[in-house]
Amino acid sequence: MWQQGWFIQVELFGGRHSAINAVTAQDTSFARRDSLFTIQFYASSPGNKPPYPDAGFTFLDGERH
């Protein structure tokens, strides 16, 4: 059995009046300036060593839905 390490990170951007949004999306390569938050999924292989197991991708794909 694959023993994964994983976590979910939610970053609050602050919405319409945030300093992040003070610069327009056209001025930089950061196109998500109008987002309120982002959600990122992280997972690691056992012992944080390669190769990353195929079961890990199945796990992460399941978390998206």
Biopython code that builds the backbone (N, CA, C, O; Angstrom):
import numpy as np
from Bio.PDB.StructureBuilder import StructureBuilder

atoms = [
    (1, "MET", "N", (0.842, -1.196, 0.000)),
    (1, "MET", "CA", (0.000, 0.000, 0.000)),
    (1, "MET", "C", (0.878, 1.248, 0.000)),
    (1, "MET", "O", (1.900, 1.307, 0.683)),
    (2, "TRP", "N", (0.467, 2.221, -0.762)),
    (2, "TRP", "CA", (1.213, 3.475, -0.843)),
    (2, "TRP", "C", (0.875, 4.342, 0.362)),
    (2, "TRP", "O", (-0.295, 4.598, 0.645)),
    (3, "GLN", "N", (1.901, 4.788, 1.063)),
    (3, "GLN", "CA", (1.699, 5.676, 2.214)),
    (3, "GLN", "C", (2.152, 7.067, 1.819)),
    (3, "GLN", "O", (3.340, 7.388, 1.846)),
    (4, "GLN", "N", (1.204, 7.863, 1.462)),
    (4, "GLN", "CA", (1.495, 9.194, 0.962)),
    (4, "GLN", "C", (1.521, 10.227, 2.077)),
    (4, "GLN", "O", (0.863, 10.085, 3.108)),
    (5, "GLY", "N", (2.297, 11.261, 1.836)),
    (5, "GLY", "CA", (2.182, 12.461, 2.636)),
    (5, "GLY", "C", (1.450, 13.484, 1.778)),
    (5, "GLY", "O", (1.782, 13.637, 0.602)),
    (6, "TRP", "N", (0.482, 14.176, 2.318)),
    (6, "TRP", "CA", (-0.248, 15.144, 1.502)),
    (6, "TRP", "C", (-0.835, 16.243, 2.369)),
    (6, "TRP", "O", (-1.032, 16.077, 3.573)),
    (7, "PHE", "N", (-1.110, 17.376, 1.724)),
    (7, "PHE", "CA", (-1.836, 18.458, 2.377)),
    (7, "PHE", "C", (-2.451, 19.349, 1.312)),
    (7, "PHE", "O", (-2.074, 19.305, 0.141)),
    (8, "ILE", "N", (-3.393, 20.146, 1.741)),
    (8, "ILE", "CA", (-4.065, 21.113, 0.869)),
    (8, "ILE", "C", (-3.759, 22.499, 1.412)),
    (8, "ILE", "O", (-3.856, 22.739, 2.616)),
    (9, "GLN", "N", (-3.392, 23.404, 0.524)),
    (9, "GLN", "CA", (-3.062, 24.772, 0.922)),
    (9, "GLN", "C", (-4.061, 25.733, 0.279)),
    (9, "GLN", "O", (-4.257, 25.714, -0.936)),
    (10, "VAL", "N", (-4.678, 26.556, 1.090)),
    (10, "VAL", "CA", (-5.602, 27.583, 0.599)),
    (10, "VAL", "C", (-4.950, 28.933, 0.854)),
    (10, "VAL", "O", (-4.598, 29.254, 1.989)),
    (11, "GLU", "N", (-4.790, 29.721, -0.201)),
    (11, "GLU", "CA", (-4.193, 31.046, -0.071)),
    (11, "GLU", "C", (-5.250, 32.105, -0.369)),
    (11, "GLU", "O", (-5.848, 32.106, -1.444)),
    (12, "LEU", "N", (-5.471, 32.982, 0.560)),
    (12, "LEU", "CA", (-6.420, 34.066, 0.396)),
    (12, "LEU", "C", (-5.737, 35.226, -0.311)),
    (12, "LEU", "O", (-4.713, 35.725, 0.156)),
    (13, "PHE", "N", (-6.294, 35.652, -1.426)),
    (13, "PHE", "CA", (-5.740, 36.773, -2.169)),
    (13, "PHE", "C", (-6.345, 38.097, -1.728)),
    (13, "PHE", "O", (-5.739, 39.146, -1.945)),
    (14, "GLY", "N", (-7.498, 38.077, -1.129)),
    (14, "GLY", "CA", (-8.061, 39.297, -0.582)),
    (14, "GLY", "C", (-9.159, 39.943, -1.390)),
    (14, "GLY", "O", (-9.797, 40.878, -0.906)),
    (15, "GLY", "N", (-9.402, 39.485, -2.593)),
    (15, "GLY", "CA", (-10.517, 40.027, -3.353)),
    (15, "GLY", "C", (-10.250, 41.373, -3.990)),
    (15, "GLY", "O", (-9.105, 41.747, -4.245)),
    (16, "ARG", "N", (-11.311, 42.082, -4.238)),
    (16, "ARG", "CA", (-11.281, 43.304, -5.044)),
    (16, "ARG", "C", (-10.369, 44.398, -4.498)),
    (16, "ARG", "O", (-9.745, 45.104, -5.291)),
    (17, "HIS", "N", (-10.264, 44.570, -3.201)),
    (17, "HIS", "CA", (-9.479, 45.668, -2.635)),
    (17, "HIS", "C", (-8.095, 45.230, -2.153)),
    (17, "HIS", "O", (-7.427, 45.974, -1.435)),
    (18, "SER", "N", (-7.668, 44.051, -2.534)),
    (18, "SER", "CA", (-6.373, 43.522, -2.124)),
    (18, "SER", "C", (-5.235, 44.225, -2.857)),
    (18, "SER", "O", (-5.396, 44.658, -3.998)),
    (19, "ALA", "N", (-4.085, 44.336, -2.195)),
    (19, "ALA", "CA", (-2.894, 44.909, -2.836)),
    (19, "ALA", "C", (-2.439, 44.050, -4.017)),
    (19, "ALA", "O", (-1.843, 44.562, -4.964)),
    (20, "ILE", "N", (-2.720, 42.747, -3.962)),
    (20, "ILE", "CA", (-2.387, 41.866, -5.086)),
    (20, "ILE", "C", (-3.103, 42.325, -6.343)),
    (20, "ILE", "O", (-2.563, 42.246, -7.446)),
    (21, "ASN", "N", (-4.314, 42.803, -6.165)),
    (21, "ASN", "CA", (-5.119, 43.223, -7.318)),
    (21, "ASN", "C", (-4.886, 44.676, -7.725)),
    (21, "ASN", "O", (-5.531, 45.166, -8.652)),
    (22, "ALA", "N", (-3.978, 45.367, -7.048)),
    (22, "ALA", "CA", (-3.688, 46.761, -7.407)),
    (22, "ALA", "C", (-3.003, 46.856, -8.769)),
    (22, "ALA", "O", (-3.061, 47.894, -9.427)),
    (23, "VAL", "N", (-2.353, 45.767, -9.188)),
    (23, "VAL", "CA", (-1.710, 45.698, -10.502)),
    (23, "VAL", "C", (-2.636, 44.901, -11.411)),
    (23, "VAL", "O", (-3.182, 43.883, -10.987)),
    (24, "THR", "N", (-2.819, 45.333, -12.621)),
    (24, "THR", "CA", (-3.727, 44.624, -13.529)),
    (24, "THR", "C", (-3.079, 43.351, -14.049)),
    (24, "THR", "O", (-1.854, 43.228, -14.068)),
    (25, "ALA", "N", (-3.902, 42.417, -14.465)),
    (25, "ALA", "CA", (-3.417, 41.145, -14.999)),
    (25, "ALA", "C", (-2.595, 41.353, -16.268)),
    (25, "ALA", "O", (-1.727, 40.536, -16.575)),
    (26, "GLN", "N", (-2.849, 42.414, -16.998)),
    (26, "GLN", "CA", (-2.108, 42.685, -18.230)),
    (26, "GLN", "C", (-0.698, 43.218, -17.963)),
    (26, "GLN", "O", (0.148, 43.195, -18.857)),
    (27, "ASP", "N", (-0.439, 43.694, -16.753)),
    (27, "ASP", "CA", (0.865, 44.286, -16.436)),
    (27, "ASP", "C", (1.931, 43.261, -16.050)),
    (27, "ASP", "O", (3.120, 43.578, -16.081)),
    (28, "THR", "N", (1.537, 42.056, -15.689)),
    (28, "THR", "CA", (2.497, 41.024, -15.283)),
    (28, "THR", "C", (2.039, 39.671, -15.815)),
    (28, "THR", "O", (0.981, 39.567, -16.436)),
    (29, "SER", "N", (2.831, 38.648, -15.572)),
    (29, "SER", "CA", (2.470, 37.300, -16.008)),
    (29, "SER", "C", (1.554, 36.590, -15.006)),
    (29, "SER", "O", (1.155, 35.449, -15.238)),
    (30, "PHE", "N", (1.222, 37.248, -13.905)),
    (30, "PHE", "CA", (0.342, 36.664, -12.888)),
    (30, "PHE", "C", (-1.104, 36.957, -13.259)),
    (30, "PHE", "O", (-1.636, 38.022, -12.946)),
    (31, "ALA", "N", (-1.729, 36.001, -13.928)),
    (31, "ALA", "CA", (-3.054, 36.251, -14.514)),
    (31, "ALA", "C", (-4.218, 36.058, -13.556)),
    (31, "ALA", "O", (-5.348, 36.404, -13.901)),
    (32, "ARG", "N", (-3.986, 35.524, -12.381)),
    (32, "ARG", "CA", (-5.081, 35.218, -11.458)),
    (32, "ARG", "C", (-5.279, 36.310, -10.403)),
    (32, "ARG", "O", (-5.743, 36.020, -9.300)),
    (33, "ARG", "N", (-4.947, 37.508, -10.713)),
    (33, "ARG", "CA", (-5.035, 38.607, -9.739)),
    (33, "ARG", "C", (-6.455, 38.897, -9.268)),
    (33, "ARG", "O", (-6.646, 39.447, -8.183)),
    (34, "ASP", "N", (-7.436, 38.542, -10.057)),
    (34, "ASP", "CA", (-8.816, 38.833, -9.669)),
    (34, "ASP", "C", (-9.455, 37.713, -8.838)),
    (34, "ASP", "O", (-10.630, 37.803, -8.483)),
    (35, "SER", "N", (-8.695, 36.670, -8.530)),
    (35, "SER", "CA", (-9.213, 35.554, -7.734)),
    (35, "SER", "C", (-9.283, 35.929, -6.261)),
    (35, "SER", "O", (-8.456, 36.697, -5.770)),
    (36, "LEU", "N", (-10.253, 35.396, -5.572)),
    (36, "LEU", "CA", (-10.358, 35.602, -4.134)),
    (36, "LEU", "C", (-9.377, 34.695, -3.388)),
    (36, "LEU", "O", (-8.796, 35.102, -2.382)),
    (37, "PHE", "N", (-9.195, 33.466, -3.882)),
    (37, "PHE", "CA", (-8.250, 32.534, -3.255)),
    (37, "PHE", "C", (-7.826, 31.478, -4.267)),
    (37, "PHE", "O", (-8.434, 31.339, -5.327)),
    (38, "THR", "N", (-6.773, 30.733, -3.926)),
    (38, "THR", "CA", (-6.354, 29.577, -4.710)),
    (38, "THR", "C", (-6.310, 28.366, -3.779)),
    (38, "THR", "O", (-6.160, 28.501, -2.564)),
    (39, "ILE", "N", (-6.442, 27.206, -4.363)),
    (39, "ILE", "CA", (-6.323, 25.954, -3.628)),
    (39, "ILE", "C", (-5.264, 25.119, -4.344)),
    (39, "ILE", "O", (-5.334, 24.906, -5.555)),
    (40, "GLN", "N", (-4.282, 24.649, -3.574)),
    (40, "GLN", "CA", (-3.224, 23.827, -4.136)),
    (40, "GLN", "C", (-3.160, 22.506, -3.382)),
    (40, "GLN", "O", (-3.267, 22.470, -2.157)),
    (41, "PHE", "N", (-2.987, 21.432, -4.122)),
    (41, "PHE", "CA", (-2.855, 20.104, -3.543)),
    (41, "PHE", "C", (-1.393, 19.682, -3.620)),
    (41, "PHE", "O", (-0.758, 19.820, -4.665)),
    (42, "TYR", "N", (-0.868, 19.176, -2.529)),
    (42, "TYR", "CA", (0.512, 18.697, -2.478)),
    (42, "TYR", "C", (0.511, 17.248, -2.006)),
    (42, "TYR", "O", (-0.252, 16.877, -1.114)),
    (43, "ALA", "N", (1.363, 16.439, -2.607)),
    (43, "ALA", "CA", (1.538, 15.056, -2.168)),
    (43, "ALA", "C", (2.997, 14.682, -2.373)),
    (43, "ALA", "O", (3.664, 15.216, -3.259)),
    (44, "SER", "N", (3.489, 13.763, -1.552)),
    (44, "SER", "CA", (4.879, 13.358, -1.660)),
    (44, "SER", "C", (4.990, 11.845, -1.709)),
    (44, "SER", "O", (4.104, 11.123, -1.254)),
    (45, "SER", "N", (6.084, 11.387, -2.265)),
    (45, "SER", "CA", (6.363, 9.955, -2.305)),
    (45, "SER", "C", (6.880, 9.516, -0.938)),
    (45, "SER", "O", (7.317, 10.351, -0.145)),
    (46, "PRO", "N", (6.834, 8.228, -0.658)),
    (46, "PRO", "CA", (7.339, 7.741, 0.625)),
    (46, "PRO", "C", (8.795, 8.173, 0.844)),
    (46, "PRO", "O", (9.656, 7.927, -0.001)),
    (47, "GLY", "N", (9.053, 8.804, 1.963)),
    (47, "GLY", "CA", (10.393, 9.288, 2.259)),
    (47, "GLY", "C", (10.819, 10.465, 1.406)),
    (47, "GLY", "O", (11.990, 10.844, 1.424)),
    (48, "ASN", "N", (9.901, 11.047, 0.663)),
    (48, "ASN", "CA", (10.190, 12.160, -0.259)),
    (48, "ASN", "C", (11.271, 11.805, -1.270)),
    (48, "ASN", "O", (12.080, 12.652, -1.647)),
    (49, "LYS", "N", (11.280, 10.550, -1.707)),
    (49, "LYS", "CA", (12.291, 10.082, -2.659)),
    (49, "LYS", "C", (11.619, 9.616, -3.938)),
    (49, "LYS", "O", (10.522, 9.059, -3.904)),
    (50, "PRO", "N", (12.280, 9.846, -5.072)),
    (50, "PRO", "CA", (11.727, 9.358, -6.331)),
    (50, "PRO", "C", (11.820, 7.840, -6.408)),
    (50, "PRO", "O", (12.589, 7.238, -5.657)),
    (51, "PRO", "N", (11.077, 7.220, -7.274)),
    (51, "PRO", "CA", (10.103, 7.842, -8.174)),
    (51, "PRO", "C", (8.776, 8.084, -7.467)),
    (51, "PRO", "O", (8.438, 7.407, -6.496)),
    (52, "TYR", "N", (8.040, 9.053, -7.968)),
    (52, "TYR", "CA", (6.704, 9.317, -7.428)),
    (52, "TYR", "C", (5.794, 8.180, -7.887)),
    (52, "TYR", "O", (5.740, 7.889, -9.082)),
    (53, "PRO", "N", (5.078, 7.532, -6.968)),
    (53, "PRO", "CA", (4.271, 6.355, -7.336)),
    (53, "PRO", "C", (3.047, 6.708, -8.175)),
    (53, "PRO", "O", (2.423, 7.749, -7.975)),
    (54, "ASP", "N", (2.717, 5.838, -9.105)),
    (54, "ASP", "CA", (1.535, 6.038, -9.950)),
    (54, "ASP", "C", (0.272, 6.204, -9.116)),
    (54, "ASP", "O", (-0.624, 6.953, -9.504)),
    (55, "ALA", "N", (0.184, 5.520, -7.979)),
    (55, "ALA", "CA", (-1.000, 5.638, -7.120)),
    (55, "ALA", "C", (-1.165, 7.058, -6.596)),
    (55, "ALA", "O", (-2.277, 7.471, -6.271)),
    (56, "GLY", "N", (-0.082, 7.800, -6.512)),
    (56, "GLY", "CA", (-0.161, 9.184, -6.053)),
    (56, "GLY", "C", (-0.936, 10.063, -7.012)),
    (56, "GLY", "O", (-1.678, 10.945, -6.582)),
    (57, "PHE", "N", (-0.776, 9.836, -8.302)),
    (57, "PHE", "CA", (-1.518, 10.619, -9.290)),
    (57, "PHE", "C", (-3.008, 10.299, -9.213)),
    (57, "PHE", "O", (-3.843, 11.193, -9.350)),
    (58, "THR", "N", (-3.341, 9.036, -8.995)),
    (58, "THR", "CA", (-4.745, 8.655, -8.838)),
    (58, "THR", "C", (-5.338, 9.338, -7.620)),
    (58, "THR", "O", (-6.472, 9.817, -7.662)),
    (59, "PHE", "N", (-4.584, 9.384, -6.543)),
    (59, "PHE", "CA", (-5.034, 10.045, -5.310)),
    (59, "PHE", "C", (-5.309, 11.531, -5.566)),
    (59, "PHE", "O", (-6.367, 12.040, -5.197)),
    (60, "LEU", "N", (-4.356, 12.221, -6.197)),
    (60, "LEU", "CA", (-4.535, 13.652, -6.456)),
    (60, "LEU", "C", (-5.674, 13.920, -7.431)),
    (60, "LEU", "O", (-6.444, 14.861, -7.240)),
    (61, "ASP", "N", (-5.788, 13.099, -8.475)),
    (61, "ASP", "CA", (-6.901, 13.264, -9.417)),
    (61, "ASP", "C", (-8.238, 13.129, -8.708)),
    (61, "ASP", "O", (-9.187, 13.837, -9.043)),
    (62, "GLY", "N", (-8.329, 12.235, -7.737)),
    (62, "GLY", "CA", (-9.567, 12.055, -6.975)),
    (62, "GLY", "C", (-9.899, 13.255, -6.107)),
    (62, "GLY", "O", (-11.074, 13.526, -5.860)),
    (63, "GLU", "N", (-8.886, 13.986, -5.635)),
    (63, "GLU", "CA", (-9.109, 15.150, -4.783)),
    (63, "GLU", "C", (-9.665, 16.336, -5.568)),
    (63, "GLU", "O", (-10.262, 17.237, -4.979)),
    (64, "ARG", "N", (-9.481, 16.350, -6.866)),
    (64, "ARG", "CA", (-9.987, 17.463, -7.680)),
    (64, "ARG", "C", (-11.496, 17.433, -7.817)),
    (64, "ARG", "O", (-12.102, 18.466, -8.099)),
    (65, "HIS", "N", (-12.111, 16.299, -7.629)),
    (65, "HIS", "CA", (-13.535, 16.145, -7.939)),
    (65, "HIS", "C", (-14.391, 16.166, -6.730)),
    (65, "HIS", "O", (-15.611, 16.046, -6.835)),
]
sb = StructureBuilder()
sb.init_structure("model")
sb.init_model(0)
sb.init_chain("A")
sb.init_seg("    ")
for serial, (resi, resn, name, xyz) in enumerate(atoms, 1):
    if name == "N":
        sb.init_residue(resn, " ", resi, " ")
    sb.init_atom(name, np.array(xyz, "f"), 0.0, 1.0, " ", f" {name:<3s}", serial, name[0])
structure = sb.get_structure()
